[in-house]
Amino acid sequence: MHLAQIQTSTTTPPKDEIRFRMPEEGDGAQIWALVKESTLDDNSMYCNLLQCTHFADTCAVAEMDGEIVGWVSGYIPPQEPDVLFIWQVCVSEKARGRGLAKKLILSLLHRPACAEVRRIRSTITADNQASWALFGSVAEKLGTVLTRRPHFTRDNHFDGAHATEHLVTIGPFEQPKPLEVVRAA
Ligand SMILES: CC(C)(COP(=O)(O)OP(=O)(O)OC[C@H]1O[C@@H](n2cnc3c(N)ncnc32)[C@H](O)[C@@H]1OP(=O)(O)O)[C@@H](O)C(=O)NCCC(=O)NCCS
């Protein structure tokens, strides 16, 4: 499969093409299973159902041959309307290394709901090399900087049970033109 085949239309794509779309409530169970298979903290299926409904405008799935192989969940924090906060990004092992995670994140910036977004934020533990590489690559694609600082700390917030999560900020950036950045990623 060539990445140029990635499309966003609603027609049925030919075999092995990857299609990005908004999640629907019927996707919740598949997304839950995808996250559970990964190294990410799993959430309740109910949480995924809320993401697929109330937060669908800032979440996306990547679908290949009718199967969900990629997922990004995000939201716009009520106090920060110019921020897209990325909660989780997950790509199934068979679809990794093709730029899917990066395209999933960038695809959200073209949504009407993200018209005012000028920064992306997320939290990453220090040892998650894949995430640092992914968000670094997103910053590079958007032509802006990535900054980090400790946010939820092991001792103050996780009662020693979880590594410190560093707050990552990408931006500020200008809103990309529709699909221009995703296609060129
Ligand atoms: C992390 C993850 C989402 C990456 O998905 P992916 O579709 O393979 O990532 P992409 O192909 O879009 O890669 C984007 C960039 O990150 C880099 N990258 C991806 N995985 C990497 C890894 N394991 N180690 C180092 N760099 C990595 C790529 O080289 C690429 O860099 P480039 O654009 O400069 O070439 C996927 O491995 C995954 O689901 N992991 C388990 C869950 C997880 O850790 N999620 C992230 C935390 S929310």
The ligand as an SDF file (V2000), in Angstrom:
LIG
                    3D

 48 50  0  0  0  0  0  0  0  0999 V2000
    3.2790    4.9670   18.9950 C   0  0  0  0  0  0  0  0  0  0  0  0
    2.4170    4.4870   17.8340 C   0  0  0  0  0  0  0  0  0  0  0  0
    1.0420    5.1520   17.9360 C   0  0  0  0  0  0  0  0  0  0  0  0
    3.1010    4.8980   16.5130 C   0  0  0  0  0  0  0  0  0  0  0  0
    2.2400    4.5500   15.4300 O   0  0  0  0  0  0  0  0  0  0  0  0
    2.7820    4.5540   13.9190 P   0  0  0  0  0  0  0  0  0  0  0  0
    1.6060    4.6770   13.0240 O   0  0  0  0  0  0  0  0  0  0  0  0
    3.6840    3.4100   13.6950 O   0  0  0  0  0  0  0  0  0  0  0  0
    3.6390    5.9070   13.9120 O   0  0  0  0  0  0  0  0  0  0  0  0
    4.0300    6.7570   12.6020 P   0  0  0  0  0  0  0  0  0  0  0  0
    4.3420    5.7860   11.5060 O   0  0  0  0  0  0  0  0  0  0  0  0
    2.9920    7.7820   12.3410 O   0  0  0  0  0  0  0  0  0  0  0  0
    5.3820    7.4390   13.0580 O   0  0  0  0  0  0  0  0  0  0  0  0
    5.4730    8.8410   13.3160 C   0  0  0  0  0  0  0  0  0  0  0  0
    6.9270    9.1450   13.6660 C   0  0  0  0  0  0  0  0  0  0  0  0
    7.2610    8.4940   14.9070 O   0  0  0  0  0  0  0  0  0  0  0  0
    8.3750    7.6240   14.7220 C   0  0  0  0  0  0  0  0  0  0  0  0
    8.1360    6.4000   15.4970 N   0  0  0  0  0  0  0  0  0  0  0  0
    6.9900    5.6610   15.5200 C   0  0  0  0  0  0  0  0  0  0  0  0
    7.1440    4.5960   16.3300 N   0  0  0  0  0  0  0  0  0  0  0  0
    8.4090    4.6810   16.8270 C   0  0  0  0  0  0  0  0  0  0  0  0
    9.1590    3.8710   17.7170 C   0  0  0  0  0  0  0  0  0  0  0  0
    8.6420    2.7430   18.2690 N   0  0  0  0  0  0  0  0  0  0  0  0
   10.4160    4.2610   18.0420 N   0  0  0  0  0  0  0  0  0  0  0  0
   10.9570    5.3790   17.5040 C   0  0  0  0  0  0  0  0  0  0  0  0
   10.2980    6.1870   16.6280 N   0  0  0  0  0  0  0  0  0  0  0  0
    9.0350    5.8350   16.3000 C   0  0  0  0  0  0  0  0  0  0  0  0
    8.4030    7.3140   13.2460 C   0  0  0  0  0  0  0  0  0  0  0  0
    9.7060    6.9710   12.8090 O   0  0  0  0  0  0  0  0  0  0  0  0
    7.9070    8.5960   12.6340 C   0  0  0  0  0  0  0  0  0  0  0  0
    8.9650    9.5330   12.5560 O   0  0  0  0  0  0  0  0  0  0  0  0
    9.1930   10.3790   11.1810 P   0  0  0  0  0  0  0  0  0  0  0  0
    7.8500   11.0040   10.8540 O   0  0  0  0  0  0  0  0  0  0  0  0
   10.2390   11.3690   11.5640 O   0  0  0  0  0  0  0  0  0  0  0  0
    9.6180    9.3870   10.1620 O   0  0  0  0  0  0  0  0  0  0  0  0
    2.2620    2.9400   17.8460 C   0  0  0  0  0  0  0  0  0  0  0  0
    3.5500    2.3560   17.9040 O   0  0  0  0  0  0  0  0  0  0  0  0
    1.4470    2.4400   19.0300 C   0  0  0  0  0  0  0  0  0  0  0  0
    0.2280    2.3350   18.9420 O   0  0  0  0  0  0  0  0  0  0  0  0
    2.1170    2.1220   20.1550 N   0  0  0  0  0  0  0  0  0  0  0  0
    1.4450    1.6320   21.3590 C   0  0  0  0  0  0  0  0  0  0  0  0
    0.6110    2.7350   22.0030 C   0  0  0  0  0  0  0  0  0  0  0  0
    1.4310    3.9950   22.3200 C   0  0  0  0  0  0  0  0  0  0  0  0
    2.5130    3.9380   22.9010 O   0  0  0  0  0  0  0  0  0  0  0  0
    0.8640    5.1660   21.9330 N   0  0  0  0  0  0  0  0  0  0  0  0
    1.5050    6.4520   22.1350 C   0  0  0  0  0  0  0  0  0  0  0  0
    1.1510    7.0550   23.4420 C   0  0  0  0  0  0  0  0  0  0  0  0
   -0.4400    7.8490   23.5170 S   0  0  0  0  0  0  0  0  0  0  0  0
  1  2  1  0
  2  3  1  0
  2  4  1  0
  2 36  1  0
  4  5  1  0
  5  6  1  0
  6  7  2  0
  6  8  1  0
  6  9  1  0
  9 10  1  0
 10 11  2  0
 10 12  1  0
 10 13  1  0
 13 14  1  0
 14 15  1  0
 15 16  1  0
 15 30  1  0
 16 17  1  0
 17 18  1  0
 17 28  1  0
 18 19  1  0
 18 27  1  0
 19 20  2  0
 20 21  1  0
 21 22  1  0
 21 27  2  0
 22 23  1  0
 22 24  2  0
 24 25  1  0
 25 26  2  0
 26 27  1  0
 28 29  1  0
 28 30  1  0
 30 31  1  0
 31 32  1  0
 32 33  2  0
 32 34  1  0
 32 35  1  0
 36 37  1  0
 36 38  1  0
 38 39  2  0
 38 40  1  0
 40 41  1  0
 41 42  1  0
 42 43  1  0
 43 44  2  0
 43 45  1  0
 45 46  1  0
 46 47  1  0
 47 48  1  0
M  END
$$$$
